[in-house]
Amino acid sequence: MDDYVQYHNSEKRGVSCLEFTEDDGFGIVTNKPVSRLMIGNRIWLIGGIGKPRKYYLCYYFLVDNIIESSEGDFRFIVDGQQGTFFKPPILLNDFPWFKDFLKSQQNFSLGLRKIDKAFVNELEKVVSSKKANSFTVAEQVQRVGGGLGHAETNQKIEQAAISFVSEYYKQGGWTVRSVESEKCGFDLLCTKGESQEHVEVKGIQGDLLSFIVTSGEVRKSQSDNYFVLCVVTSALSNPKLHRFTAKEFHEQFSLEITSYRATLKQE
């Protein structure tokens, strides 16, 4: 039996590696050519999330089915019924061999790839000793990102962030006025003498700088010379402010389409 590793990029795939459940089943998708010879071999799924990057061992499984797909972004679906799911996922960063393993896989840039026997032995040791991170899955999700969450929780996060940013500006001698209800593309109008800043506030429950931004807010950042983005991470527990000018926002963040508006065509 040979062993292979598949990497799951949480941000690119839109699903956190910390949120996998047994109900999802064992499987991967790949564009690498996969033959029937893969059946009976073992695949280890490692997920990455956040900055600095954290890597988690999510599960391994024995391959018993390969499907060539003509739909979606990937050519092959590889799955199996037998495997082991780790709950919570096992944090790998702190193991002394992991940096060498990462290097051997070229930072997981090559997709599905065979694992050297020496590293298979290390993975098996980790599994047998169950040296997992002490956080529960829920706690790990809270650490690395805000996500969409529940409406009530989102409202608490937003209000905590608004209060934190307002206090930050007030302590700096600024006059702060909330314009949230005016729907003008930002949340706080901050003035000090002849200076002004139009501050859009984003609150995040965890510490991963990833959040939803509306098309109106993006347009505002492109057209408003006074636009400033303030992101508050760990807003409900240990708030930390990250401040970006409009230029910094567009240089340091990537924007992804998360939804569309559908309108019936008029004949």
VMD Tcl script that draws the C-alpha trace (Angstrom):
set ca {
  {0.00 0.00 0.00}
  {1.23 3.49 -0.90}
  {0.33 6.72 0.87}
  {-0.64 10.04 -0.70}
  {-1.42 13.50 0.65}
  {-4.10 15.88 -0.58}
  {-4.16 19.50 0.56}
  {-7.34 21.45 1.33}
  {-7.01 25.25 1.10}
  {-9.82 26.50 3.33}
  {-9.99 30.00 1.89}
  {-9.90 28.98 -1.78}
  {-12.40 26.17 -1.33}
  {-14.72 28.29 0.85}
  {-15.00 25.58 3.52}
  {-12.91 25.51 6.68}
  {-10.91 22.33 7.21}
  {-11.97 22.59 10.86}
  {-15.64 22.17 10.00}
  {-15.52 18.76 8.30}
  {-17.81 16.18 9.87}
  {-18.25 12.45 9.51}
  {-21.41 13.16 7.53}
  {-19.28 14.63 4.73}
  {-17.71 11.22 4.15}
  {-14.19 10.44 2.95}
  {-13.08 11.81 -0.38}
  {-11.06 14.31 -2.40}
  {-11.23 16.03 -5.78}
  {-8.23 16.54 -8.04}
  {-7.15 17.50 -11.55}
  {-4.22 15.08 -11.48}
  {-4.68 11.97 -13.62}
  {-5.82 9.15 -11.32}
  {-5.84 5.55 -12.53}
  {-7.55 2.50 -11.08}
  {-4.17 1.58 -9.59}
  {-4.93 4.13 -6.87}
  {-7.62 1.84 -5.45}
  {-6.50 0.25 -2.18}
  {-3.99 2.99 -1.41}
  {-4.34 5.49 1.42}
  {-4.91 9.25 1.14}
  {-4.25 11.68 4.01}
  {-6.19 14.94 3.90}
  {-4.37 17.94 5.38}
  {-6.12 21.29 5.60}
  {-4.55 24.73 5.82}
  {-6.14 27.88 7.21}
  {-5.25 31.37 8.43}
  {-2.15 33.56 8.53}
  {0.34 32.54 9.78}
  {-0.69 29.25 8.20}
  {-1.89 26.43 10.44}
  {-2.00 22.90 9.07}
  {-4.38 20.23 10.35}
  {-4.64 16.51 9.73}
  {-8.35 15.99 9.07}
  {-8.66 12.34 8.07}
  {-7.22 9.48 6.04}
  {-9.05 6.87 3.99}
  {-8.53 3.89 1.71}
  {-9.48 4.50 -1.91}
  {-12.17 2.25 -3.32}
  {-13.81 4.44 -5.96}
  {-12.62 6.81 -8.70}
  {-15.02 8.86 -10.81}
  {-14.03 10.95 -13.80}
  {-16.09 14.11 -13.78}
  {-16.92 16.49 -16.63}
  {-18.54 19.04 -14.33}
  {-17.06 21.52 -11.87}
  {-13.43 22.57 -11.50}
  {-11.91 19.12 -10.98}
  {-11.50 16.14 -13.30}
  {-11.56 13.32 -10.74}
  {-13.48 12.42 -7.59}
  {-11.69 9.92 -5.36}
  {-13.49 8.48 -2.33}
  {-13.70 5.53 0.02}
  {-15.71 4.02 2.85}
  {-12.93 2.99 5.24}
  {-10.87 5.54 7.08}
  {-10.30 7.51 10.26}
  {-11.75 10.94 10.94}
  {-9.96 13.13 13.48}
  {-12.17 15.19 15.74}
  {-10.81 17.69 16.45}
  {-8.36 17.83 13.53}
  {-4.73 17.39 14.62}
  {-2.55 20.50 14.49}
  {0.70 19.53 12.73}
  {2.78 22.74 12.83}
  {4.54 21.99 16.11}
  {5.84 18.54 15.21}
  {9.62 18.72 14.56}
  {9.42 16.76 11.28}
  {6.58 18.79 9.76}
  {8.71 21.55 8.17}
  {10.71 18.94 6.29}
  {7.49 17.22 5.23}
  {6.11 20.54 3.98}
  {9.31 21.13 2.03}
  {9.18 17.63 0.52}
  {5.67 18.43 -0.74}
  {6.74 21.89 -2.01}
  {4.26 23.53 0.35}
  {1.45 21.38 -1.07}
  {1.70 23.22 -4.40}
  {1.67 20.02 -6.50}
  {-1.73 18.63 -5.55}
  {-2.24 14.93 -4.86}
  {1.22 13.48 -4.25}
  {2.91 10.38 -2.87}
  {4.37 10.55 0.65}
  {7.84 9.26 1.49}
  {7.79 6.29 3.89}
  {9.69 8.23 6.56}
  {6.91 10.80 6.76}
  {4.22 8.12 6.64}
  {5.81 6.68 9.79}
  {5.67 10.10 11.45}
  {2.01 10.57 10.54}
  {1.19 7.15 11.93}
  {2.99 8.02 15.17}
  {0.92 11.18 15.47}
  {-2.28 9.28 14.93}
  {-1.39 6.54 17.39}
  {-0.34 8.98 20.11}
  {-3.25 11.33 19.32}
  {-1.19 14.42 20.06}
  {-3.98 16.71 18.98}
  {-4.44 20.38 19.71}
  {-6.41 20.78 22.94}
  {-9.02 23.10 21.38}
  {-12.36 21.69 20.37}
  {-13.52 22.11 16.78}
  {-15.86 24.93 17.81}
  {-13.04 26.72 19.60}
  {-10.71 26.34 16.62}
  {-13.33 27.75 14.26}
  {-13.68 30.71 16.61}
  {-9.91 31.25 16.57}
  {-9.42 31.35 12.82}
  {-12.36 33.15 11.34}
  {-15.68 34.90 11.61}
  {-17.63 33.12 8.88}
  {-21.27 33.95 8.30}
  {-22.54 32.72 11.66}
  {-25.97 33.31 13.17}
  {-27.74 36.66 12.84}
  {-27.80 37.30 16.60}
  {-24.10 36.54 17.01}
  {-23.21 38.62 13.95}
  {-25.06 41.60 15.40}
  {-23.16 41.31 18.69}
  {-19.85 41.10 16.82}
  {-20.71 44.11 14.67}
  {-21.75 46.26 17.61}
  {-18.67 45.27 19.61}
  {-16.47 46.25 16.67}
  {-18.26 49.58 16.16}
  {-17.85 50.42 19.85}
  {-14.17 49.46 19.83}
  {-13.36 51.54 16.74}
  {-15.40 54.50 18.00}
  {-13.47 54.50 21.26}
  {-10.18 54.24 19.38}
  {-10.94 57.41 17.39}
  {-12.35 59.28 20.39}
  {-9.17 58.61 22.35}
  {-7.26 60.07 19.42}
  {-9.19 63.32 19.71}
  {-11.64 62.65 16.88}
  {-15.35 63.47 16.89}
  {-17.27 60.32 15.91}
  {-20.77 60.16 14.41}
  {-22.50 56.95 13.40}
  {-23.94 57.03 9.87}
  {-24.86 53.34 9.71}
  {-28.56 54.07 9.21}
  {-27.82 56.38 6.27}
  {-26.50 53.52 4.08}
  {-23.74 55.70 2.61}
  {-21.06 53.04 2.18}
  {-19.34 53.43 5.56}
  {-20.26 53.29 9.24}
  {-18.55 56.15 11.09}
  {-17.89 59.75 10.14}
  {-14.78 60.79 12.07}
  {-13.61 64.40 12.09}
  {-10.75 66.27 13.77}
  {-10.23 69.88 12.78}
  {-10.16 69.96 8.98}
  {-9.40 66.22 8.76}
  {-12.04 63.60 8.21}
  {-12.17 59.84 7.71}
  {-15.08 57.75 6.41}
  {-14.65 54.56 8.39}
  {-16.11 51.22 7.36}
  {-16.02 48.77 10.29}
  {-15.82 44.98 10.03}
  {-16.03 42.74 13.09}
  {-14.69 39.19 13.16}
  {-15.16 36.63 15.91}
  {-11.84 34.91 15.23}
  {-8.42 36.16 14.15}
  {-8.50 35.40 10.40}
  {-8.76 38.58 8.31}
  {-11.59 37.39 6.06}
  {-15.04 39.00 5.92}
  {-18.01 39.85 3.73}
  {-17.87 43.21 1.95}
  {-20.71 44.58 -0.16}
  {-20.37 45.89 -3.71}
  {-21.41 49.31 -2.43}
  {-18.58 49.31 0.11}
  {-16.08 48.30 -2.56}
  {-17.29 51.10 -4.83}
  {-16.97 53.53 -1.94}
  {-13.38 52.47 -1.35}
  {-12.64 53.14 -5.02}
  {-14.21 56.59 -5.20}
  {-13.91 58.09 -1.71}
  {-10.53 59.66 -0.86}
  {-11.45 59.65 2.84}
  {-12.35 55.95 2.98}
  {-10.73 53.87 5.75}
  {-11.37 50.23 6.61}
  {-11.11 49.16 10.26}
  {-11.27 45.43 10.95}
  {-11.63 44.21 14.52}
  {-10.58 40.61 15.07}
  {-11.62 38.58 18.16}
  {-14.24 41.27 18.62}
  {-16.10 39.52 21.45}
  {-13.11 38.37 23.47}
  {-9.78 40.11 22.88}
  {-10.40 42.81 20.26}
  {-7.54 43.90 18.02}
  {-7.78 46.72 15.47}
  {-6.42 46.45 11.92}
  {-6.63 49.72 9.98}
  {-6.33 50.02 6.18}
  {-6.53 52.96 3.82}
  {-8.45 52.44 0.59}
  {-5.17 51.88 -1.25}
  {-3.98 49.33 1.32}
  {-7.34 47.56 1.19}
  {-7.08 46.98 -2.57}
  {-3.41 46.04 -2.44}
  {-3.56 43.63 0.49}
  {-6.92 41.88 0.08}
  {-8.25 39.61 -2.65}
  {-11.95 39.95 -3.49}
  {-14.06 36.94 -4.44}
  {-17.61 36.84 -5.81}
  {-19.84 35.17 -3.20}
  {-23.28 35.85 -4.70}
  {-25.13 37.18 -7.74}
  {-28.39 39.04 -8.27}
  {-30.72 37.29 -10.74}
  {-33.28 39.43 -12.60}
  {-35.78 38.06 -15.10}
  {-34.92 39.26 -18.59}
  {-37.45 41.51 -20.23}
  {-38.40 40.61 -23.79}
}
mol new
graphics top color blue
foreach p $ca { graphics top sphere $p radius 0.5 }
foreach p [lrange $ca 0 end-1] q [lrange $ca 1 end] { graphics top cylinder $p $q radius 0.2 }
display resetview
